[in-house]
Amino acid sequence: MSILRRLSLFPFILLLLTLGCTEKSEEQGEEKPHVRGMITDFEEEKGQVLIENKEDGGVESGPIWISLNTDAELIIEGETVTVSLDETLVGRGAEVWINGIIAQSYPPQTKAVKMVIH
């Protein structure tokens, strides 16, 4: 195969790799949650919940404090609500999408742009 022909395949291969590496859920058509796990604590002063984060496959990656961004979408039991986080959520499962900024504290802290409580 000539070098020119090989180089013409390069953009096609890159496109296939890019499409294959996206983290989209086939059922929902949206990104997978960044944080997923059980809510184990509530901090009233800061209005945040502590989630024991579990990666795909159930591997624990440690706790993370989550508060809501000012324009965050909060969905509880399939219904979008306008209430704030509170202690009644402790013991429930949660999925969280974040804006990508995580404070390097222990446990780490971040703000959710979308949170789904089960």
Secondary structure, DSSP 8 states (H G I E B T S, - for coil): --HHHHHHHHHHHHHHHHHHT--B-TTT-SB--SEEEEEEEEETTTTEEEEEEE-TTS-EEEEEEEEEEEEEEEEETTEEE-----GGGTT-EEEEEEEEEEE-SSS-EEEEEEEEE-
